Amino acid sequence: MEMRSHIRSLQHVRALEFFTLIYVLSAFLLALSVTMLLYSLSFRWPFFMAKKIEITGNSYLSTEYIRKLYALNKKWSIFELVGEREILDPIIKKVRVEIVSHDRLNFMIEERKMASIMHIGTDFYLSDAQGTLFRKLREGEDPYDYSLPVICGLNEMDFTFDKLSRNGLVKKLNYVINLDKTLIKNISEIDIKGNVVYMRKGIVFKVREIKDLQEIPDVILKIWKALPARSRVEMITNNKFVFER
């Protein structure tokens, strides 16, 4: 008799545990369904539709171009756009969207900064300080209109995925393009392989005997102040120069 009572008690406990588990599982599924329903409705609820999308951080790319690029003229819920966005143009370095209010978004663009122009084969490309190419100059576009150093003597083999790959070259280019602003405005071309630095105002430096490419800026800086206007300077050795008017 006592055994039967114990079995019934055990069965009762197990049944109670089973129904409790079913109750908890049902409550969880109900809560999940309600959450998914509310989340789904929020994408369609006019209250959360993006009525104002402010684009910031762009200087090279026009606002209208970015709107077309990311289809921002369509109807979007703020939840569909918020967060990191895919990079759809090589000039763009990073895109992030933040919620300002229930119907307003801030579409923040971080563009690559122009530091130099790379002359590769017959083509010219805008490049940032890390040696990343992000736009090919269009036909008829004058590379010297940008007042940036034009870096020559490179070919496609020097790049991997549109970025300089030669060991140490990026560091050297950074050193060159981050020089004194007065000097950098007057550099027109830097021929890496030929060790030639072409300056504006008719000035040309040909560095023939130099141990390290990084020494070029130091050489330029030392003789820059002594240069007569509109001169051509040819560097024969590290301490001998030929001046031509």
C-alpha positions as CSV (number, residue, x, y, z in Angstrom):
1,M,0.0,0.0,0.0
2,E,2.8,2.4,0.9
3,M,4.6,1.5,-2.3
4,R,1.6,2.4,-4.4
5,S,1.2,5.7,-2.6
6,H,4.8,6.5,-3.3
7,I,4.5,5.7,-7.0
8,R,1.3,7.8,-7.3
9,S,3.2,10.7,-5.6
10,L,6.1,10.3,-7.9
11,Q,3.8,10.3,-11.0
12,H,2.1,13.4,-9.7
13,V,5.4,15.2,-9.3
14,R,6.5,14.2,-12.8
15,A,3.2,15.3,-14.3
16,L,3.5,18.7,-12.4
17,E,7.0,19.1,-13.8
18,F,5.9,18.3,-17.3
19,F,3.0,20.8,-17.2
20,T,5.3,23.4,-15.7
21,L,7.7,22.9,-18.5
22,I,4.9,23.1,-21.1
23,Y,3.7,26.3,-19.4
24,V,7.1,27.9,-19.4
25,L,7.8,26.9,-23.0
26,S,4.4,28.2,-24.1
27,A,5.0,31.5,-22.3
28,F,8.4,31.8,-24.0
29,L,7.0,31.1,-27.4
30,L,4.2,33.6,-26.8
31,A,6.6,36.3,-25.7
32,L,8.9,35.5,-28.7
33,S,5.9,35.7,-31.1
34,V,4.8,39.0,-29.7
35,T,8.3,40.4,-29.8
36,M,8.7,39.3,-33.5
37,L,5.3,40.7,-34.3
38,L,6.1,44.1,-32.7
39,Y,9.5,44.1,-34.4
40,S,7.9,43.4,-37.7
41,L,5.3,46.0,-37.2
42,S,7.9,48.6,-36.3
43,F,9.4,48.3,-39.8
44,R,6.0,49.2,-41.3
45,W,4.7,51.6,-38.7
46,P,4.7,55.1,-40.1
47,F,5.9,56.4,-36.7
48,F,9.3,54.8,-37.3
49,M,9.7,55.6,-41.0
50,A,12.8,57.7,-41.8
51,K,11.4,61.1,-42.9
52,K,14.7,63.0,-42.6
53,I,18.1,61.5,-43.4
54,E,21.0,63.9,-42.9
55,I,24.2,63.1,-44.7
56,T,27.4,64.3,-43.1
57,G,31.1,64.0,-43.6
58,N,31.1,64.0,-47.4
59,S,33.3,66.5,-49.2
60,Y,34.3,64.8,-52.5
61,L,31.1,62.9,-53.1
62,S,27.9,64.9,-53.5
63,T,24.9,64.5,-51.2
64,E,22.7,63.6,-54.2
65,Y,25.2,60.9,-55.4
66,I,25.2,59.3,-51.9
67,R,21.4,59.3,-51.8
68,K,21.3,57.5,-55.1
69,L,24.1,55.2,-54.2
70,Y,22.3,54.0,-51.0
71,A,18.8,54.4,-52.4
72,L,17.9,56.8,-49.6
73,N,15.0,58.2,-51.6
74,K,13.1,55.0,-50.9
75,K,10.9,54.6,-47.8
76,W,13.0,53.1,-45.0
77,S,12.4,52.2,-41.4
78,I,15.0,53.7,-39.2
79,F,15.8,50.1,-38.0
80,E,16.6,49.0,-41.5
81,L,19.4,51.6,-41.9
82,V,21.0,52.0,-38.5
83,G,24.5,50.7,-37.9
84,E,27.5,50.1,-40.2
85,R,26.7,50.1,-43.9
86,E,28.3,48.5,-46.9
87,I,31.0,50.5,-48.6
88,L,29.8,51.1,-52.2
89,D,32.4,53.5,-53.5
90,P,36.2,53.3,-53.0
91,I,36.4,56.9,-51.9
92,I,34.3,56.0,-48.9
93,K,36.4,54.6,-46.0
94,K,33.5,54.0,-43.5
95,V,29.7,54.5,-43.3
96,R,27.7,54.5,-40.2
97,V,24.1,55.4,-39.6
98,E,22.8,56.6,-36.2
99,I,19.3,57.3,-35.0
100,V,18.6,60.9,-34.1
101,S,14.9,60.5,-33.3
102,H,12.0,58.1,-34.2
103,D,11.9,59.4,-37.8
104,R,15.4,61.0,-38.2
105,L,18.8,59.5,-39.1
106,N,22.3,60.7,-39.4
107,F,24.1,59.1,-42.3
108,M,27.8,59.6,-41.6
109,I,30.3,59.2,-44.3
110,E,34.1,59.0,-43.7
111,E,35.9,59.6,-47.0
112,R,39.5,58.8,-47.8
113,K,41.7,61.9,-47.7
114,M,43.6,62.9,-50.9
115,A,47.4,62.9,-50.2
116,S,49.0,62.2,-53.5
117,I,48.4,61.1,-57.1
118,M,49.9,57.9,-58.3
119,H,51.0,57.7,-62.0
120,I,50.7,54.1,-62.9
121,G,51.4,53.2,-66.6
122,T,49.4,55.8,-68.5
123,D,46.8,56.3,-65.8
124,F,46.6,58.6,-62.8
125,Y,44.9,57.7,-59.5
126,L,44.0,59.6,-56.3
127,S,45.7,58.0,-53.3
128,D,45.5,58.5,-49.5
129,A,48.5,58.6,-47.2
130,Q,48.5,54.8,-46.8
131,G,49.0,54.4,-50.6
132,T,45.5,53.2,-51.2
133,L,44.1,54.1,-54.7
134,F,40.5,55.2,-54.5
135,R,39.7,57.0,-57.8
136,K,41.1,56.9,-61.3
137,L,41.3,60.4,-62.9
138,R,38.9,60.8,-65.7
139,E,39.9,61.5,-69.3
140,G,40.8,65.1,-69.7
141,E,41.2,65.6,-66.0
142,D,44.5,67.4,-65.2
143,P,46.3,65.7,-62.3
144,Y,48.2,68.9,-61.5
145,D,45.0,70.8,-60.8
146,Y,44.9,69.1,-57.4
147,S,48.2,70.7,-56.2
148,L,49.3,67.3,-54.9
149,P,52.5,65.4,-55.3
150,V,52.4,63.1,-58.4
151,I,54.2,59.9,-57.6
152,C,55.7,58.3,-60.7
153,G,57.7,55.2,-61.6
154,L,55.1,52.7,-60.3
155,N,53.3,49.8,-62.1
156,E,50.5,47.4,-61.3
157,M,52.9,44.9,-59.8
158,D,53.6,47.4,-56.9
159,F,50.0,47.1,-55.8
160,T,47.9,44.4,-54.1
161,F,44.1,45.1,-54.0
162,D,44.7,48.7,-55.0
163,K,47.1,49.3,-52.1
164,L,50.9,49.7,-52.2
165,S,52.5,46.3,-51.4
166,R,56.2,47.0,-51.7
167,N,58.0,46.5,-48.4
168,G,58.7,49.9,-46.7
169,L,57.5,52.0,-49.6
170,V,54.3,53.2,-47.9
171,K,56.3,54.5,-44.9
172,K,58.6,56.4,-47.3
173,L,55.7,57.9,-49.1
174,N,54.1,58.9,-45.8
175,Y,57.4,60.6,-44.9
176,V,57.5,62.5,-48.2
177,I,53.8,63.7,-48.3
178,N,53.8,64.8,-44.7
179,L,56.6,67.3,-45.1
180,D,56.5,71.0,-44.4
181,K,53.3,72.4,-46.1
182,T,55.2,75.2,-47.9
183,L,57.5,72.6,-49.5
184,I,54.8,70.0,-50.3
185,K,52.7,72.6,-52.3
186,N,55.7,73.0,-54.6
187,I,56.3,69.3,-55.3
188,S,54.8,68.3,-58.6
189,E,56.2,64.8,-59.2
190,I,58.2,62.2,-57.3
191,D,59.7,59.4,-59.3
192,I,60.3,56.6,-56.9
193,K,62.2,54.2,-59.1
194,G,64.2,56.9,-60.9
195,N,65.0,58.8,-57.7
196,V,63.7,62.0,-59.3
197,V,61.8,64.8,-57.5
198,Y,60.2,67.4,-59.7
199,M,59.2,70.7,-58.1
200,R,56.9,73.3,-59.4
201,K,58.2,76.7,-60.7
202,G,60.5,74.9,-63.1
203,I,62.6,73.2,-60.4
204,V,63.9,69.6,-60.9
205,F,65.9,67.5,-58.5
206,K,67.6,64.4,-59.9
207,V,69.0,62.3,-57.1
208,R,71.5,59.9,-58.6
209,E,73.6,58.9,-55.6
210,I,71.6,58.5,-52.5
211,K,71.7,55.7,-50.0
212,D,68.0,55.7,-49.0
213,L,64.9,57.2,-50.6
214,Q,64.0,58.6,-47.2
215,E,67.0,61.0,-47.5
216,I,65.4,62.8,-50.4
217,P,63.2,65.1,-48.3
218,D,66.2,66.0,-46.1
219,V,68.2,66.9,-49.1
220,I,65.4,69.0,-50.5
221,L,64.8,70.8,-47.2
222,K,68.5,71.7,-46.9
223,I,68.8,73.5,-50.3
224,W,65.2,74.7,-50.6
225,K,65.8,78.1,-49.0
226,A,68.8,78.8,-51.2
227,L,67.1,78.2,-54.5
228,P,66.7,81.2,-56.9
229,A,63.2,81.6,-58.4
230,R,62.5,79.4,-61.4
231,S,65.7,77.4,-61.3
232,R,66.5,73.9,-62.5
233,V,68.7,72.0,-60.0
234,E,70.3,68.7,-61.0
235,M,71.9,66.7,-58.2
236,I,75.0,65.0,-59.5
237,T,76.3,63.7,-56.2
238,N,75.3,64.2,-52.6
239,N,77.2,67.5,-52.4
240,K,77.4,68.8,-56.0
241,F,74.6,70.6,-57.8
242,V,74.2,72.1,-61.2
243,F,72.0,75.2,-61.4
244,E,70.4,76.4,-64.7
245,R,68.4,79.6,-65.1
